């Protein structure tokens, strides 16, 4: 059962966290507004949309982004003050063990971790969709597709190749579509140019030939122009990594399965994002443990020394996570392992610091 001291620590922890995160979000909004004000004026963005569509949906993303860092800062700040004012000494002298003292900290960390999981997987994807729609309307133009030598499997046994595709004109050059079954290739369509028509949702094919294979019999047909429906659209191969920010967890999993079927080169990025949404909130608990262990000792440097050391460790954690995810996206490291390695390493550091912390 929680005691008065537990509620006191939880109130201090969460109060300091939300106060600190509110200040940094306010600063971020001010800097972002000063950077984008010219775009807002030029494109005549309505004030209510700037506030209630953009910045209301802008804030949750950055709250979640800074959550582990400011959890650490909050723990370091108020625990150092407890130690500096000899409050921790009084608590431990009253018979409360150091492990028991960790309980309210862990409860607070779990609350913040659960909030981060909810934000990452449910609230932020919907908010990001509204934020990105606003940015494309009033701030910047959507990114254009610039990939070359497109290879993908659009359906089981149906493969598409396109040397180039221009998203603005919806024209693809040097196109081929192959159909393969257990006996091998049985259909191949090749064309110099294909054009997507979004109104009837069909493809216009020019200077094409169709080769069909039935056992030992082959048929080759040439044509100049053909309007037809093919089992794919430009959206099947136009990749925008920003789209994954607008997907909740179930949508992201389904999207990854679909991209893996196509043979997409971006699957690793999506896998990293999926695992990061669970590993990043867990970092809140890891950094809380490290923060308590570091700041529970009264030192001559006071709060400033603890904050400096804490900020150094938190930035090291963020850097470590960025490096490890790079090994996953550009190397052979498994995506799940890449995002959990920092938690594992710093978790071991937290256990060590707890052992040597003053009891």
Secondary structure, DSSP 8 states (H G I E B T S, - for coil): ---HHHHHHHHHHHHHHHHHHHHHHHHHHHHHHHHHHHHHHHTT--HHHIIIIIIHHHHHHHHHHHHHHHHHHHHHHHHHHHHHTTHHHHHHHTT--HHHHHHHHHHHHHHHHHHHHHIIIIIHHHHHHHHHHHHHHHT--------EEEEEEEETTEEEEEEEEETTTTEEEEEEEEEEETTEEEEEEEEEEEEEETTTTEEEEEEEEEEEEETTEEEEEEEEEEEE--S--GGGT---GGGGGG--HHHHHHHHHHHHHHT-TTHHHHHHHHHHHHHHHHHHHHHHHHHHHHHTS--TTHHHHHHHHHHHHHHHHHHHHHHHHHHHHHSSS-HHHHHHHHHHHHHHHHHHHHHHS--
